[in-house]
Amino acid sequence: MNYNRNHNSLSPELIKKYNWRIWKVLIAGIIAFAIFILMISFGIFGEIPSFRAIEHPKSNQATEVISEDGKVLGTYFVKNRSNVAYSEISPNVINALIATEDIRFRSHSGIDFRRTFTIFLYAIIGKKQGGSTITQQLALNLFSEEGRAKNFSKRIIQKFQEWVIAIKLERNYTKEEIITMYLNTVDFGNQAYGIKSAARVYFNTTPDKLTVPQAAVLIGLQKGITRYSPTKNPERSLDRRNTVMALMVKEGYITDDEFAGEKEKPLNLNFNAATTNDGIAPYFRSVLKTEVKKILEERSINKADGMPYDLDRDGLKIYSTINYDMQVYAEEAQKEYMKTLQAQFTKSWKGRNPFKGMAQLIDQGIKRSDRYKALKLEGKSDEEITTDFNTPTRLNIFTWKGDLDTLMKPIDSVKYYKLLLRNSMMAMDPKSGNIKAWVGGINFEHFKYDQVKMGKRQVGSTAKPFTYAVAIENGYSPCYTVENVPVTISNPGSPDWTPRNSGTPLPGAITLQKALAYSQNYIAAYLMKQLDPTAVMNEIKKMVITSDISAVPSIALGTFDASVYDMVGAYSVFANKGVWTQPNFITKIEDKNGVVLYESKPLIKVAMNEEVAYVMTRMLRGVVTGGTASRLNYKYKVNGPIGGKTGTTQNNSDGWFMAISPDLVAGVWTGCEDRAFHFISTRDGEGANSALPIYAGFMKRIYANPNLKIGKTDFEPPASGVNIVYDCNQYQQQEQATTELDKKLGF
């Protein structure tokens, strides 16, 4: 027995020896762990962000386009993320996040060791639990593009990297800043990155207005954006929402009664899918993006590291001149009337073949299509492409009743779109040059070509006021009378020019005022004969029509092409006392930190004598009160200090209406993609029917909104008075009066 006792017991020396070995192993382990953490800190196992990177974390952030009244028109993004401040986030969101993801968030220093070690205990009993704090999750979101690593060993390294970054974050930021950064960077699914985008996409609201159940839905998504998606798996989302609210009860953020009152309610989503086309003014935003890139490049405005700004990633704020309400009104007015007009157009071709002799245009349409380009890239032969275009297939077609999925030959879709009327409109403040509304086409999703600035079409009779303005400058009165008969103008080197009148001309001698009001071609030709094509061309150029314009007599009738953008700018000269102010659509550009990168300065020049401009406002008002645009008053009941000019080009291919008022100048164009397709009758195709009604719908809405402050005070005459007689009763009296010389000579 003594022998066994002596054999099994350890001497103090041996115990001391074994204890020292255990301590050495522990110390070595601690040292090894410390060295391992240091190696991670120095980036041995993968780059760790520097303090500067922590201060300026990289995250793809959407660029916002903001209206003049502070509303977001839309965004440019790779990831639809927009940042908000802590004060802009509802406490419901903060509370739901802490209760669900990190209950000791406010007390730990980035790593919750208590939670970290309990996950091993949970693992032993078969329960899975995440061990990452909000700060660690933020570290992963900010500095790991691919997210959680799939490889186990890489995942272990990544976890310790998170620890290092989390501690750095905690040392350099407050708890409020950390939770704000987290909520600004997290993915909520459906192209919604960050709480601001998520609030808009799922509930069409802002983060500060999120209710408890709404906040619980969004925070609940963090357990699995697909599994708990309210759009894809609404039942699971509802259960998860209630679980989050139950956790909020447990942590004392809401009461049992509040939970009981909310848990039976449905999700009540107000889903708005996030796309780069999402929002209003998509044509405008497309043109704006190109213009902003050009401004930044031409002025060498780059980021601090010298790299150019990326509008899809760098979170700029572009402050535009667009008025949100006016833009909505313009889009509504277009949609409302174009449905009616398209029905008129389609009916007018019933029983006729609009494609007779149009094979070349159809072939051009095929070759311009995305389908043709894709087939070419696939290496298909012309024969194979022809077969494809003549084989029925499933297509998504635009209609005014909504997109239609149908079985159709692609060649028939080309023909269908050839007979689809297009339309564009722009409105601006003539004094500031600020563009308030911009509608570049009928549907950006299907037809991306902008017809406001990029497209140019023949302007027709909307060019006549330019010739009349030159006549007024040269001493003619609006009350000057001319016989309304055909006029022939000789043009050296070219055939003689004798324009026809559209419709039956007004008989006898008429005033210039009446000739413009009823768009009489003979009188416009008469004035061109008295003046000079070069003088009229120079006048048009002074009003900054940028198209190529030849000094030929026919420019009096608008045979040249111009954009809606240029035409509105030119007509603003009449409304703005002879001063041309460059049409502008950008106020300023800021980076994501609010630093101003660019501010616009209006370009202004005198283009016309103020007195002449005022007389032209009288003549243009006459077009509305008693001429081709009079339906604006009598049919559409739009009454205000509005002058205007309708325009219809040859074969009714283009319909225009240009309108001026002291506070707003606007232009509307309507026509098919190709001029060869057009209205059969002038009654339907004239600008008074194809363009004016859209302006009427726009102005009706504007006058009904007093907040827009578009008044009904008439144009202000020059302070120095008006010497040009435009009151025709007064003019006739002057013409008939006996002069002193007449008296002396006995007449």
Number of C-alpha atoms within 10 A of each C-alpha: 6 6 7 8 9 10 10 8 10 11 11 9 9 11 12 12 11 12 12 12 12 12 11 12 12 12 12 12 12 12 12 12 12 12 12 16 18 13 13 21 20 14 14 12 14 14 12 18 21 15 13 8 12 18 12 10 15 15 17 21 27 28 27 24 25 22 23 20 13 13 15 18 23 22 29 26 23 16 22 27 30 25 20 19 14 19 11 14 19 17 19 21 25 17 23 30 25 21 23 20 22 19 19 16 19 12 9 15 18 26 22 21 13 11 17 15 11 14 15 15 13 12 11 10 8 9 10 12 14 12 21 22 26 24 29 26 19 25 27 24 20 22 20 13 10 9 12 14 14 9 8 9 10 13 13 12 16 20 17 16 24 26 24 21 25 24 16 19 23 18 11 13 14 12 17 14 15 21 19 22 23 22 27 24 23 20 22 25 21 21 18 24 24 26 30 24 28 30 24 18 23 25 19 16 15 18 27 18 17 21 14 23 24 21 25 28 28 27 26 29 20 19 13 12 19 16 15 24 23 25 15 13 13 16 15 15 25 23 15 23 26 22 17 25 31 23 21 24 18 13 16 12 18 18 15 15 9 12 17 13 10 14 17 10 11 11 19 11 15 13 16 16 14 21 17 18 17 15 15 17 23 24 25 22 21 18 16 17 17 10 14 16 15 12 14 16 13 9 10 12 16 14 13 8 6 9 10 15 18 18 22 21 19 20 26 27 25 26 23 26 22 29 23 20 19 20 23 18 20 27 24 15 20 24 16 15 17 21 14 12 19 18 11 15 20 13 10 15 14 9 7 8 8 15 15 7 9 13 10 10 17 17 12 12 19 21 13 12 12 10 15 20 15 11 15 15 9 9 11 15 11 12 9 13 18 15 13 18 20 14 13 15 13 11 15 14 16 19 13 15 7 8 12 12 11 12 13 17 17 22 19 14 17 19 17 12 17 22 21 19 23 21 28 29 28 28 31 28 26 30 21 17 25 24 28 25 25 33 26 30 26 23 18 16 11 12 14 14 16 22 25 28 19 13 15 17 21 24 27 25 27 27 24 25 24 25 26 26 23 23 22 19 16 12 11 18 21 26 21 18 17 16 14 21 18 15 18 13 17 12 12 8 6 8 9 12 15 16 17 15 16 14 9 8 17 17 9 10 14 17 18 25 26 21 24 24 24 20 28 25 25 25 28 27 27 19 20 26 15 11 16 15 20 16 15 24 22 15 19 24 16 17 28 18 21 14 14 10 18 13 15 18 27 18 27 28 28 22 20 18 18 23 23 30 25 21 25 30 29 28 28 32 30 35 29 28 27 23 22 27 25 23 24 21 23 24 19 16 22 17 17 17 9 10 11 14 17 18 12 11 11 14 12 14 14 15 21 21 15 22 21 25 26 23 23 26 29 20 27 25 25 23 25 25 21 14 21 21 28 20 19 22 16 12 10 15 12 20 16 17 19 27 25 30 32 32 28 30 24 14 16 24 24 28 33 33 29 29 27 29 26 24 22 23 31 30 32 28 30 29 25 18 17 15 16 15 21 27 25 14 12 21 12 18 26 25 31 24 21 34 31 29 25 29 25 21 21 23 23 17 18 19 17 10 13 10 9 12 10 18 15 14 11 13 20 12 15 13 8 8 8 14 9 18 17 19 13 15 10 11 17 13 10 12 9 8 10 11 11 10 9 10 9 8 7 7 9
